[in-house]
């Protein structure tokens, strides 16, 4: 099986050389269109959007008339000042709730004038953590003989957090604690339990 390469090779060489023969001739002249200046088209008008007002569905027992009430009669204030103060303190007390716990921390939202109830046990330190950024001004306790009160801080700069530490020396004690900071005053009622 002898293949004669000259039969196939010669036409390929001639074809390649014919492509080189067109070099040196100028390219054909093509007339180009003149560029057109761009024009700004006006914005199309915005489509009108119709928004329907939702109508409430009448459901059973949804629309009930309000009970007619007269002006609420004010409760007369007690004559005894001790009873008035005791009643005001009772209304201002905010006790711990199950929903207020995050892990082992009771969280209260600050309310001006609220009397927060904090329970502590002998031999255990209870921590009252203030908001980050608050600066401690004064800590005052009613009974500093049977309650150990101190303060410390954690974090740094903007994350600095002041912590007030309280510990009773025995159970069955009650006192108050006033914490004054650069932002507010906290009123706390401390109770020692078993």
N, CA and C atoms as an extended XYZ file, in Angstrom:
582
Properties=species:S:1:pos:R:3:atomname:S:1:resname:S:1:resid:I:1 pbc="F F F"
N         0.828       -1.156        0.000 N   UNK     1
C         0.000        0.000        0.000 CA  UNK     1
C         0.882        1.230        0.000 C   UNK     1
N         1.251        1.578       -1.141 N   UNK     2
C         2.107        2.731       -1.361 CA  UNK     2
C         1.239        3.914       -1.768 C   UNK     2
N         1.310        4.982       -1.025 N   UNK     3
C         0.486        6.158       -1.320 CA  UNK     3
C         1.385        7.204       -1.953 C   UNK     3
N         0.924        7.757       -3.023 N   UNK     4
C         1.703        8.785       -3.711 CA  UNK     4
C         1.324       10.143       -3.107 C   UNK     4
N         2.253       10.651       -2.297 N   UNK     5
C         1.982       11.910       -1.597 CA  UNK     5
C         2.009       13.103       -2.541 C   UNK     5
N         2.614       12.989       -3.662 N   UNK     6
C         2.693       14.128       -4.574 CA  UNK     6
C         1.338       14.455       -5.168 C   UNK     6
N         0.448       13.458       -5.276 N   UNK     7
C        -0.891       13.722       -5.797 CA  UNK     7
C        -1.657       14.647       -4.846 C   UNK     7
N        -1.454       14.429       -3.546 N   UNK     8
C        -2.209       15.227       -2.569 CA  UNK     8
C        -1.434       16.452       -2.110 C   UNK     8
N        -0.147       16.368       -2.082 N   UNK     9
C         0.670       17.448       -1.543 CA  UNK     9
C         0.736       18.645       -2.463 C   UNK     9
N         0.867       18.422       -3.795 N   UNK    10
C         1.006       19.525       -4.746 CA  UNK    10
C        -0.233       20.413       -4.757 C   UNK    10
N        -1.465       19.876       -4.807 N   UNK    11
C        -2.618       20.781       -4.784 CA  UNK    11
C        -2.709       21.586       -3.474 C   UNK    11
N        -2.304       20.994       -2.356 N   UNK    12
C        -2.350       21.735       -1.094 CA  UNK    12
C        -1.361       22.885       -1.081 C   UNK    12
N        -0.184       22.675       -1.624 N   UNK    13
C         0.823       23.735       -1.669 CA  UNK    13
C         0.350       24.855       -2.579 C   UNK    13
N        -0.226       24.525       -3.729 N   UNK    14
C        -0.716       25.546       -4.652 CA  UNK    14
C        -1.860       26.343       -4.028 C   UNK    14
N        -2.686       25.682       -3.279 N   UNK    15
C        -3.796       26.374       -2.619 CA  UNK    15
C        -3.276       27.366       -1.586 C   UNK    15
N        -2.265       26.981       -0.832 N   UNK    16
C        -1.685       27.865        0.169 CA  UNK    16
C        -1.013       29.053       -0.485 C   UNK    16
N        -0.330       28.848       -1.610 N   UNK    17
C         0.349       29.950       -2.283 CA  UNK    17
C        -0.641       30.905       -2.934 C   UNK    17
N        -1.782       30.428       -3.342 N   UNK    18
C        -2.766       31.321       -3.966 CA  UNK    18
C        -3.329       32.303       -2.940 C   UNK    18
N        -3.372       31.913       -1.674 N   UNK    19
C        -3.822       32.825       -0.629 CA  UNK    19
C        -2.838       33.946       -0.418 C   UNK    19
N        -1.552       33.700       -0.628 N   UNK    20
C        -0.538       34.720       -0.448 CA  UNK    20
C        -0.515       35.681       -1.630 C   UNK    20
N        -1.087       35.324       -2.753 N   UNK    21
C        -1.026       36.148       -3.955 CA  UNK    21
C        -1.879       37.393       -3.819 C   UNK    21
N        -2.864       37.423       -2.879 N   UNK    22
C        -3.732       38.590       -2.750 CA  UNK    22
C        -3.113       39.665       -1.890 C   UNK    22
N        -1.988       39.446       -1.243 N   UNK    23
C        -1.361       40.463       -0.411 CA  UNK    23
C        -0.819       41.574       -1.281 C   UNK    23
N        -0.889       42.828       -0.744 N   UNK    24
C        -0.381       43.971       -1.466 CA  UNK    24
C        -1.479       44.770       -2.125 C   UNK    24
N        -2.643       44.209       -2.286 N   UNK    25
C        -3.755       44.939       -2.874 CA  UNK    25
C        -4.460       45.711       -1.769 C   UNK    25
N        -4.925       46.925       -2.045 N   UNK    26
C        -5.642       47.685       -1.020 CA  UNK    26
C        -6.995       47.042       -0.737 C   UNK    26
N        -7.486       47.188        0.498 N   UNK    27
C        -8.790       46.632        0.839 CA  UNK    27
C        -9.889       47.392        0.097 C   UNK    27
N       -10.997       46.767       -0.114 N   UNK    28
C       -12.069       47.463       -0.823 CA  UNK    28
C       -12.627       48.625       -0.002 C   UNK    28
N       -13.053       49.691       -0.657 N   UNK    29
C       -13.610       50.874        0.011 CA  UNK    29
C       -15.071       50.612        0.330 C   UNK    29
N       -15.431       50.828        1.597 N   UNK    30
C       -16.806       50.618        2.050 CA  UNK    30
C       -17.309       51.958        2.571 C   UNK    30
N       -18.440       52.387        2.100 N   UNK    31
C       -18.990       53.661        2.574 CA  UNK    31
C       -19.711       53.416        3.907 C   UNK    31
N       -19.399       54.244        4.918 N   UNK    32
C       -19.998       54.125        6.252 CA  UNK    32
C       -21.090       55.169        6.418 C   UNK    32
N       -22.107       54.832        7.184 N   UNK    33
C       -23.178       55.791        7.459 CA  UNK    33
C       -22.668       56.845        8.429 C   UNK    33
N       -23.221       58.040        8.326 N   UNK    34
C       -22.876       59.116        9.251 CA  UNK    34
C       -23.510       58.809       10.619 C   UNK    34
N       -22.794       59.065       11.740 N   UNK    35
C       -23.386       58.796       13.056 CA  UNK    35
C       -24.556       59.739       13.323 C   UNK    35
N       -25.556       59.224       14.013 N   UNK    36
C       -26.758       59.989       14.331 CA  UNK    36
C       -26.657       60.462       15.779 C   UNK    36
N       -27.002       61.740       16.008 N   UNK    37
C       -26.982       62.314       17.353 CA  UNK    37
C       -28.037       61.617       18.217 C   UNK    37
N       -27.685       61.253       19.461 N   UNK    38
C       -28.629       60.597       20.369 CA  UNK    38
C       -29.677       61.595       20.826 C   UNK    38
N       -30.888       61.140       20.971 N   UNK    39
C       -31.988       61.997       21.396 CA  UNK    39
C       -32.567       61.449       22.702 C   UNK    39
N       -32.907       62.379       23.580 N   UNK    40
C       -33.507       61.997       24.855 CA  UNK    40
C       -34.995       61.777       24.635 C   UNK    40
N       -35.476       60.614       25.007 N   UNK    41
C       -36.889       60.297       24.873 CA  UNK    41
C       -37.596       60.616       26.184 C   UNK    41
N       -38.806       61.117       26.133 N   UNK    42
C       -39.523       61.396       27.390 CA  UNK    42
C       -39.870       60.088       28.101 C   UNK    42
N       -39.906       60.189       29.451 N   UNK    43
C       -40.255       59.019       30.258 CA  UNK    43
C       -41.711       58.652       30.004 C   UNK    43
N       -41.994       57.375       29.878 N   UNK    44
C       -43.402       57.006       29.706 CA  UNK    44
C       -44.154       57.268       31.012 C   UNK    44
N       -45.414       57.623       30.945 N   UNK    45
C       -46.165       57.897       32.180 CA  UNK    45
C       -46.271       56.629       33.028 C   UNK    45
N       -46.244       56.864       34.358 N   UNK    46
C       -46.339       55.741       35.288 CA  UNK    46
C       -47.734       55.123       35.192 C   UNK    46
N       -47.804       53.812       35.245 N   UNK    47
C       -49.129       53.196       35.187 CA  UNK    47
C       -49.906       53.507       36.463 C   UNK    47
N       -51.170       53.664       36.352 N   UNK    48
C       -52.025       53.963       37.500 CA  UNK    48
C       -52.289       52.657       38.241 C   UNK    48
N       -51.971       52.692       39.542 N   UNK    49
C       -52.148       51.495       40.359 CA  UNK    49
C       -53.306       51.726       41.317 C   UNK    49
N       -54.283       50.912       41.229 N   UNK    50
C       -55.454       51.030       42.089 CA  UNK    50
C       -55.244       50.119       43.292 C   UNK    50
N       -55.289       50.717       44.474 N   UNK    51
C       -55.111       49.962       45.709 CA  UNK    51
C       -56.459       49.907       46.409 C   UNK    51
N       -56.926       48.723       46.621 N   UNK    52
C       -58.220       48.556       47.281 CA  UNK    52
C       -58.027       48.556       48.786 C   UNK    52
N       -58.908       49.213       49.488 N   UNK    53
C       -58.869       49.235       50.944 CA  UNK    53
C       -59.482       47.926       51.438 C   UNK    53
N       -58.742       47.177       52.272 N   UNK    54
C       -59.300       45.908       52.738 CA  UNK    54
C       -60.503       46.150       53.646 C   UNK    54
N       -61.495       45.338       53.456 N   UNK    55
C       -62.692       45.437       54.280 CA  UNK    55
C       -62.691       44.278       55.275 C   UNK    55
N       -62.839       44.574       56.557 N   UNK    56
C       -62.843       43.484       57.536 CA  UNK    56
C       -64.081       42.614       57.366 C   UNK    56
N       -63.864       41.335       57.522 N   UNK    57
C       -64.970       40.388       57.425 CA  UNK    57
C       -65.710       40.348       58.754 C   UNK    57
N       -67.020       40.408       58.714 N   UNK    58
C       -67.748       40.295       59.975 CA  UNK    58
C       -67.692       38.859       60.481 C   UNK    58
N       -67.123       38.698       61.646 N   UNK    59
C       -67.017       37.381       62.264 CA  UNK    59
C       -67.932       37.323       63.480 C   UNK    59
N       -68.338       36.129       63.859 N   UNK    60
C       -69.215       36.025       65.031 CA  UNK    60
C       -68.535       36.586       66.274 C   UNK    60
N       -69.259       37.331       67.019 N   UNK    61
C       -68.822       37.915       68.295 CA  UNK    61
C       -67.688       38.904       68.126 C   UNK    61
N       -67.514       39.430       66.928 N   UNK    62
C       -66.431       40.384       66.709 CA  UNK    62
C       -66.860       41.795       67.094 C   UNK    62
N       -68.052       42.154       66.726 N   UNK    63
C       -68.532       43.499       66.999 CA  UNK    63
C       -69.532       43.441       68.148 C   UNK    63
N       -69.044       43.763       69.320 N   UNK    64
C       -69.899       43.762       70.499 CA  UNK    64
C       -69.991       45.191       71.020 C   UNK    64
N       -71.117       45.563       71.507 N   UNK    65
C       -71.199       46.909       72.085 CA  UNK    65
C       -70.414       46.959       73.391 C   UNK    65
N       -69.804       48.103       73.626 N   UNK    66
C       -69.067       48.290       74.867 CA  UNK    66
C       -70.044       48.399       76.023 C   UNK    66
N       -69.690       47.824       77.146 N   UNK    67
C       -70.585       47.970       78.297 CA  UNK    67
C       -70.603       49.427       78.740 C   UNK    67
N       -71.764       49.888       79.077 N   UNK    68
C       -71.886       51.278       79.502 CA  UNK    68
C       -71.370       51.400       80.926 C   UNK    68
N       -70.421       52.300       81.058 N   UNK    69
C       -69.837       52.516       82.373 CA  UNK    69
C       -69.888       53.999       82.675 C   UNK    69
N       -70.154       54.260       83.877 N   UNK    70
C       -70.094       55.644       84.310 CA  UNK    70
C       -68.653       55.989       84.661 C   UNK    70
N       -68.460       57.149       85.140 N   UNK    71
C       -67.131       57.559       85.578 CA  UNK    71
C       -66.690       56.647       86.718 C   UNK    71
N       -65.441       56.108       86.651 N   UNK    72
C       -65.002       55.279       87.777 CA  UNK    72
C       -64.864       56.137       89.034 C   UNK    72
N       -65.389       55.611       90.102 N   UNK    73
C       -65.347       56.359       91.354 CA  UNK    73
C       -63.960       56.222       91.966 C   UNK    73
N       -63.331       57.324       92.307 N   UNK    74
C       -62.003       57.233       92.916 CA  UNK    74
C       -62.088       56.605       94.305 C   UNK    74
N       -61.096       55.775       94.579 N   UNK    75
C       -61.028       55.134       95.892 CA  UNK    75
C       -60.482       56.169       96.870 C   UNK    75
N       -61.157       56.376       97.973 N   UNK    76
C       -60.653       57.381       98.916 CA  UNK    76
C       -59.316       56.941       99.518 C   UNK    76
N       -58.446       57.904       99.681 N   UNK    77
C       -57.134       57.635      100.266 CA  UNK    77
C       -57.285       57.365      101.760 C   UNK    77
N       -56.498       56.403      102.270 N   UNK    78
C       -56.546       56.168      103.720 CA  UNK    78
C       -56.003       57.381      104.481 C   UNK    78
N       -56.494       57.549      105.667 N   UNK    79
C       -56.072       58.679      106.488 CA  UNK    79
C       -54.663       58.457      107.019 C   UNK    79
N       -54.333       57.232      107.370 N   UNK    80
C       -53.032       56.919      107.961 CA  UNK    80
C       -51.935       56.970      106.893 C   UNK    80
N       -50.879       57.738      107.159 N   UNK    81
C       -49.781       57.877      106.197 CA  UNK    81
C       -49.041       56.567      105.980 C   UNK    81
N       -48.908       55.769      107.036 N   UNK    82
C       -48.196       54.496      106.904 CA  UNK    82
C       -48.920       53.571      105.931 C   UNK    82
N       -50.222       53.571      105.974 N   UNK    83
C       -51.008       52.738      105.059 CA  UNK    83
C       -50.838       53.239      103.626 C   UNK    83
N       -50.843       54.554      103.431 N   UNK    84
C       -50.663       55.116      102.087 CA  UNK    84
C       -49.293       54.762      101.525 C   UNK    84
N       -48.234       54.890      102.343 N   UNK    85
C       -46.880       54.561      101.885 CA  UNK    85
C       -46.766       53.074      101.601 C   UNK    85
N       -47.341       52.260      102.478 N   UNK    86
C       -47.300       50.808      102.281 CA  UNK    86
C       -48.023       50.413      100.995 C   UNK    86
N       -49.168       51.032      100.728 N   UNK    87
C       -49.924       50.738       99.505 CA  UNK    87
C       -49.138       51.197       98.266 C   UNK    87
N       -48.505       52.361       98.327 N   UNK    88
C       -47.714       52.857       97.188 CA  UNK    88
C       -46.519       51.949       96.923 C   UNK    88
N       -45.842       51.496       97.994 N   UNK    89
C       -44.711       50.576       97.815 CA  UNK    89
C       -45.170       49.249       97.231 C   UNK    89
N       -46.324       48.760       97.690 N   UNK    90
C       -46.843       47.492       97.171 CA  UNK    90
C       -47.136       47.605       95.677 C   UNK    90
N       -47.683       48.731       95.236 N   UNK    91
C       -47.979       48.924       93.817 CA  UNK    91
C       -46.713       49.114       92.988 C   UNK    91
N       -45.630       49.608       93.605 N   UNK    92
C       -44.387       49.859       92.869 CA  UNK    92
C       -43.502       48.622       92.773 C   UNK    92
N       -43.787       47.573       93.561 N   UNK    93
C       -42.932       46.384       93.569 CA  UNK    93
C       -43.025       45.619       92.254 C   UNK    93
N       -41.853       45.200       91.757 N   UNK    94
C       -41.778       44.335       90.576 CA  UNK    94
C       -41.047       43.075       91.011 C   UNK    94
N       -41.786       41.975       91.066 N   UNK    95
C       -41.225       40.699       91.519 CA  UNK    95
C       -40.656       39.930       90.330 C   UNK    95
N       -39.729       39.001       90.590 N   UNK    96
C       -39.211       38.169       89.500 CA  UNK    96
C       -40.325       37.308       88.906 C   UNK    96
N       -40.255       37.081       87.604 N   UNK    97
C       -41.231       36.231       86.925 CA  UNK    97
C       -40.503       35.138       86.168 C   UNK    97
N       -41.194       34.046       85.914 N   UNK    98
C       -40.597       32.929       85.170 CA  UNK    98
C       -40.216       33.369       83.756 C   UNK    98
N       -41.042       34.213       83.131 N   UNK    99
C       -40.776       34.653       81.763 CA  UNK    99
C       -39.603       35.622       81.694 C   UNK    99
N       -39.232       36.231       82.819 N   UNK   100
C       -38.160       37.217       82.830 CA  UNK   100
C       -36.770       36.619       82.901 C   UNK   100
N       -36.670       35.302       83.064 N   UNK   101
C       -35.354       34.678       83.194 CA  UNK   101
C       -34.753       34.354       81.836 C   UNK   101
N       -33.466       34.643       81.698 N   UNK   102
C       -32.652       34.179       80.576 CA  UNK   102
C       -31.525       33.387       81.229 C   UNK   102
N       -31.574       32.067       81.082 N   UNK   103
C       -30.688       31.154       81.812 CA  UNK   103
C       -30.879       31.405       83.306 C   UNK   103
N       -29.836       31.800       84.034 N   UNK   104
C       -29.977       32.030       85.472 CA  UNK   104
C       -30.066       33.516       85.798 C   UNK   104
N       -30.376       34.343       84.805 N   UNK   105
C       -30.393       35.795       84.991 CA  UNK   105
C       -31.826       36.300       84.884 C   UNK   105
N       -32.269       37.025       85.905 N   UNK   106
C       -33.573       37.689       85.850 CA  UNK   106
C       -33.363       39.049       85.198 C   UNK   106
N       -34.095       39.324       84.126 N   UNK   107
C       -33.954       40.579       83.389 CA  UNK   107
C       -35.227       41.393       83.586 C   UNK   107
N       -35.049       42.650       84.016 N   UNK   108
C       -36.171       43.556       84.176 CA  UNK   108
C       -35.979       44.745       83.250 C   UNK   108
N       -37.037       45.202       82.596 N   UNK   109
C       -36.930       46.478       81.889 CA  UNK   109
C       -36.974       47.599       82.919 C   UNK   109
N       -36.193       48.652       82.710 N   UNK   110
C       -36.151       49.729       83.693 CA  UNK   110
C       -37.435       50.546       83.632 C   UNK   110
N       -37.988       50.782       84.803 N   UNK   111
C       -39.134       51.667       84.950 CA  UNK   111
C       -38.805       52.622       86.080 C   UNK   111
N       -38.920       53.908       85.819 N   UNK   112
C       -38.578       54.906       86.822 CA  UNK   112
C       -39.523       54.775       88.012 C   UNK   112
N       -38.961       54.680       89.204 N   UNK   113
C       -39.760       54.577       90.418 CA  UNK   113
C       -40.148       53.167       90.805 C   UNK   113
N       -39.778       52.169       90.006 N   UNK   114
C       -40.120       50.782       90.335 CA  UNK   114
C       -39.256       50.300       91.494 C   UNK   114
N       -39.817       49.420       92.297 N   UNK   115
C       -39.115       48.843       93.440 CA  UNK   115
C       -38.869       47.372       93.113 C   UNK   115
N       -37.660       47.073       92.648 N   UNK   116
C       -37.328       45.726       92.173 CA  UNK   116
C       -37.063       44.802       93.359 C   UNK   116
N       -37.647       43.596       93.311 N   UNK   117
C       -37.493       42.602       94.365 CA  UNK   117
C       -36.339       41.672       93.999 C   UNK   117
N       -35.311       41.623       94.845 N   UNK   118
C       -34.160       40.742       94.617 CA  UNK   118
C       -34.036       39.829       95.833 C   UNK   118
N       -33.916       38.529       95.556 N   UNK   119
C       -33.807       37.536       96.622 CA  UNK   119
C       -32.392       36.975       96.625 C   UNK   119
N       -31.815       36.866       97.820 N   UNK   120
C       -30.444       36.376       97.968 CA  UNK   120
C       -30.411       35.329       99.076 C   UNK   120
N       -29.334       34.538       99.084 N   UNK   121
C       -29.169       33.492      100.098 CA  UNK   121
C       -27.837       33.672      100.801 C   UNK   121
N       -27.779       33.321      102.097 N   UNK   122
C       -26.499       33.393      102.804 CA  UNK   122
C       -25.485       32.451      102.159 C   UNK   122
N       -24.253       32.879      102.095 N   UNK   123
C       -23.198       32.066      101.496 CA  UNK   123
C       -23.168       32.146       99.978 C   UNK   123
N       -24.064       32.887       99.363 N   UNK   124
C       -24.114       33.044       97.902 CA  UNK   124
C       -24.083       34.531       97.565 C   UNK   124
N       -23.369       34.858       96.509 N   UNK   125
C       -23.293       36.246       96.049 CA  UNK   125
C       -24.348       36.449       94.967 C   UNK   125
N       -25.120       37.498       95.100 N   UNK   126
C       -26.101       37.878       94.083 CA  UNK   126
C       -25.548       39.083       93.343 C   UNK   126
N       -25.632       39.040       92.012 N   UNK   127
C       -25.064       40.097       91.172 CA  UNK   127
C       -26.191       40.905       90.548 C   UNK   127
N       -26.114       42.210       90.683 N   UNK   128
C       -27.029       43.131       90.002 CA  UNK   128
C       -26.208       43.789       88.902 C   UNK   128
N       -26.463       43.391       87.646 N   UNK   129
C       -25.700       43.924       86.510 CA  UNK   129
C       -26.441       45.106       85.910 C   UNK   129
N       -25.712       46.182       85.694 N   UNK   130
C       -26.299       47.368       85.085 CA  UNK   130
C       -26.073       47.327       83.582 C   UNK   130
N       -26.659       48.264       82.869 N   UNK   131
C       -26.510       48.298       81.415 CA  UNK   131
C       -25.077       48.644       81.037 C   UNK   131
N       -24.598       48.130       79.883 N   UNK   132
C       -23.258       48.508       79.427 CA  UNK   132
C       -23.181       50.019       79.203 C   UNK   132
N       -22.092       50.609       79.638 N   UNK   133
C       -21.890       52.045       79.459 CA  UNK   133
C       -22.330       52.882       80.644 C   UNK   133
N       -23.108       52.316       81.573 N   UNK   134
C       -23.520       53.079       82.752 CA  UNK   134
C       -22.340       53.199       83.707 C   UNK   134
N       -22.156       54.383       84.252 N   UNK   135
C       -21.083       54.605       85.222 CA  UNK   135
C       -21.702       54.678       86.614 C   UNK   135
N       -21.107       53.954       87.540 N   UNK   136
C       -21.617       53.906       88.908 CA  UNK   136
C       -21.266       55.200       89.633 C   UNK   136
N       -22.271       55.816       90.269 N   UNK   137
C       -22.038       57.028       91.047 CA  UNK   137
C       -22.023       56.677       92.530 C   UNK   137
N       -23.098       56.037       93.016 N   UNK   138
C       -23.199       55.704       94.437 CA  UNK   138
C       -23.986       54.417       94.619 C   UNK   138
N       -23.578       53.639       95.634 N   UNK   139
C       -24.350       52.481       96.081 CA  UNK   139
C       -24.606       52.688       97.567 C   UNK   139
N       -25.881       52.632       97.963 N   UNK   140
C       -26.224       52.808       99.374 CA  UNK   140
C       -27.179       51.700       99.781 C   UNK   140
N       -26.882       51.066      100.921 N   UNK   141
C       -27.731       49.995      101.444 CA  UNK   141
C       -28.261       50.416      102.804 C   UNK   141
N       -29.478       49.964      103.131 N   UNK   142
C       -30.067       50.303      104.419 CA  UNK   142
C       -29.382       49.596      105.570 C   UNK   142
N       -29.067       48.323      105.420 N   UNK   143
C       -28.443       47.530      106.484 CA  UNK   143
C       -27.089       47.050      105.980 C   UNK   143
N       -26.047       47.788      106.324 N   UNK   144
C       -24.703       47.410      105.870 CA  UNK   144
C       -23.982       46.537      106.886 C   UNK   144
N       -24.617       46.256      108.026 N   UNK   145
C       -24.004       45.387      109.026 CA  UNK   145
C       -24.279       43.927      108.677 C   UNK   145
N       -25.506       43.618      108.293 N   UNK   146
C       -25.871       42.231      108.008 CA  UNK   146
C       -25.890       41.904      106.513 C   UNK   146
N       -25.631       42.884      105.687 N   UNK   147
C       -25.539       42.676      104.231 CA  UNK   147
C       -24.172       43.150      103.767 C   UNK   147
N       -23.494       42.333      102.987 N   UNK   148
C       -22.202       42.713      102.407 CA  UNK   148
C       -22.487       43.219      100.996 C   UNK   148
N       -22.087       44.456      100.723 N   UNK   149
C       -22.356       45.091       99.428 CA  UNK   149
C       -21.036       45.556       98.838 C   UNK   149
N       -20.806       45.234       97.575 N   UNK   150
C       -19.604       45.672       96.871 CA  UNK   150
C       -19.928       45.902       95.408 C   UNK   150
N       -18.947       46.409       94.696 N   UNK   151
C       -19.166       46.607       93.264 CA  UNK   151
C       -17.900       46.256       92.501 C   UNK   151
N       -18.082       45.892       91.259 N   UNK   152
C       -16.977       45.564       90.359 CA  UNK   152
C       -17.438       45.895       88.948 C   UNK   152
N       -16.550       45.729       87.991 N   UNK   153
C       -16.929       45.987       86.597 CA  UNK   153
C       -16.285       44.940       85.707 C   UNK   153
N       -16.877       44.746       84.547 N   UNK   154
C       -16.335       43.814       83.564 CA  UNK   154
C       -16.411       44.470       82.197 C   UNK   154
N       -15.556       44.029       81.283 N   UNK   155
C       -15.514       44.617       79.943 CA  UNK   155
C       -14.595       45.821       79.912 C   UNK   155
N       -14.579       46.503       78.788 N   UNK   156
C       -13.738       47.682       78.651 CA  UNK   156
C       -14.396       48.680       77.708 C   UNK   156
N       -14.075       49.934       77.914 N   UNK   157
C       -14.540       51.060       77.100 CA  UNK   157
C       -16.059       51.079       76.961 C   UNK   157
N       -16.577       50.980       75.735 N   UNK   158
C       -18.025       51.080       75.512 CA  UNK   158
C       -18.770       49.871       76.074 C   UNK   158
N       -18.083       48.727       76.216 N   UNK   159
C       -18.714       47.516       76.738 CA  UNK   159
C       -18.529       47.361       78.246 C   UNK   159
N       -18.023       48.390       78.923 N   UNK   160
C       -17.810       48.320       80.366 CA  UNK   160
C       -19.159       48.164       81.065 C   UNK   160
N       -19.240       47.163       81.930 N   UNK   161
C       -20.496       46.863       82.618 CA  UNK   161
C       -20.241       46.827       84.117 C   UNK   161
N       -20.993       47.632       84.865 N   UNK   162
C       -20.860       47.698       86.318 CA  UNK   162
C       -21.736       46.612       86.934 C   UNK   162
N       -21.193       45.915       87.928 N   UNK   163
C       -21.916       44.870       88.657 CA  UNK   163
C       -21.885       45.208       90.143 C   UNK   163
N       -23.045       45.189       90.778 N   UNK   164
C       -23.134       45.405       92.224 CA  UNK   164
C       -23.361       44.036       92.858 C   UNK   164
N       -22.529       43.698       93.844 N   UNK   165
C       -22.568       42.389       94.492 CA  UNK   165
C       -23.192       42.532       95.879 C   UNK   165
N       -24.159       41.670       96.203 N   UNK   166
C       -24.784       41.688       97.528 CA  UNK   166
C       -24.803       40.273       98.089 C   UNK   166
N       -24.599       40.179       99.426 N   UNK   167
C       -24.624       38.875      100.089 CA  UNK   167
C       -25.097       39.074      101.525 C   UNK   167
N       -26.178       38.368      101.912 N   UNK   168
C       -26.630       38.467      103.302 CA  UNK   168
C       -25.802       37.536      104.188 C   UNK   168
N       -25.739       37.861      105.490 N   UNK   169
C       -24.978       36.982      106.384 CA  UNK   169
C       -25.868       35.899      106.997 C   UNK   169
N       -27.212       36.092      106.944 N   UNK   170
C       -28.130       35.051      107.411 CA  UNK   170
C       -29.472       35.226      106.714 C   UNK   170
N       -30.348       34.230      106.850 N   UNK   171
C       -31.655       34.294      106.182 CA  UNK   171
C       -32.645       35.093      107.023 C   UNK   171
N       -33.744       35.492      106.390 N   UNK   172
C       -34.790       36.229      107.091 CA  UNK   172
C       -34.528       37.717      107.194 C   UNK   172
N       -33.598       38.249      106.420 N   UNK   173
C       -33.276       39.676      106.476 CA  UNK   173
C       -33.949       40.416      105.327 C   UNK   173
N       -34.259       41.687      105.574 N   UNK   174
C       -34.795       42.558      104.526 CA  UNK   174
C       -34.099       43.901      104.643 C   UNK   174
N       -33.794       44.496      103.499 N   UNK   175
C       -33.254       45.857      103.461 CA  UNK   175
C       -33.492       46.424      102.074 C   UNK   175
N       -33.108       47.667      101.909 N   UNK   176
C       -33.227       48.270      100.586 CA  UNK   176
C       -31.844       48.643      100.069 C   UNK   176
N       -31.751       48.810       98.757 N   UNK   177
C       -30.489       49.152       98.098 CA  UNK   177
C       -30.810       50.205       97.052 C   UNK   177
N       -30.058       51.290       97.059 N   UNK   178
C       -30.231       52.358       96.072 CA  UNK   178
C       -28.941       52.446       95.273 C   UNK   178
N       -29.063       52.263       93.948 N   UNK   179
C       -27.905       52.339       93.053 CA  UNK   179
C       -28.113       53.545       92.150 C   UNK   179
N       -27.191       54.498       92.232 N   UNK   180
C       -27.259       55.688       91.389 CA  UNK   180
C       -26.168       55.590       90.336 C   UNK   180
N       -26.555       55.750       89.067 N   UNK   181
C       -25.594       55.683       87.964 CA  UNK   181
C       -25.631       56.990       87.188 C   UNK   181
N       -24.834       57.031       86.130 N   UNK   182
C       -24.797       58.222       85.286 CA  UNK   182
C       -26.081       58.393       84.483 C   UNK   182
N       -26.923       57.378       84.429 N   UNK   183
C       -28.161       57.451       83.640 CA  UNK   183
C       -29.434       57.472       84.479 C   UNK   183
N       -29.446       56.731       85.599 N   UNK   184
C       -30.706       56.580       86.335 CA  UNK   184
C       -30.426       56.131       87.771 C   UNK   184
N       -31.512       55.993       88.536 N   UNK   185
C       -31.436       55.503       89.913 CA  UNK   185
C       -32.284       54.246       90.024 C   UNK   185
N       -31.674       53.181       90.560 N   UNK   186
C       -32.362       51.905       90.744 CA  UNK   186
C       -32.763       51.777       92.207 C   UNK   186
N       -34.011       51.402       92.457 N   UNK   187
C       -34.510       51.162       93.804 CA  UNK   187
C       -34.744       49.664       93.939 C   UNK   187
N       -34.029       49.035       94.877 N   UNK   188
C       -34.068       47.579       95.013 CA  UNK   188
C       -34.428       47.224       96.448 C   UNK   188
N       -35.300       46.234       96.593 N   UNK   189
C       -35.648       45.705       97.907 CA  UNK   189
C       -35.033       44.318       98.010 C   UNK   189
N       -34.113       44.137       98.953 N   UNK   190
C       -33.388       42.874       99.119 CA  UNK   190
C       -34.052       42.030      100.202 C   UNK   190
N       -34.185       40.734       99.927 N   UNK   191
C       -34.733       39.782      100.889 CA  UNK   191
C       -33.828       38.563      100.905 C   UNK   191
N       -33.415       38.135      102.107 N   UNK   192
C       -32.583       36.930      102.187 CA  UNK   192
C       -33.471       35.737      102.507 C   UNK   192
N       -33.238       34.661      101.772 N   UNK   193
C       -34.017       33.433      101.942 CA  UNK   193
C       -33.063       32.284      102.199 C   UNK   193
N       -33.609       31.096      102.437 N   UNK   194
C       -32.771       29.901      102.636 CA  UNK   194
C       -32.114       29.491      101.356 C   UNK   194
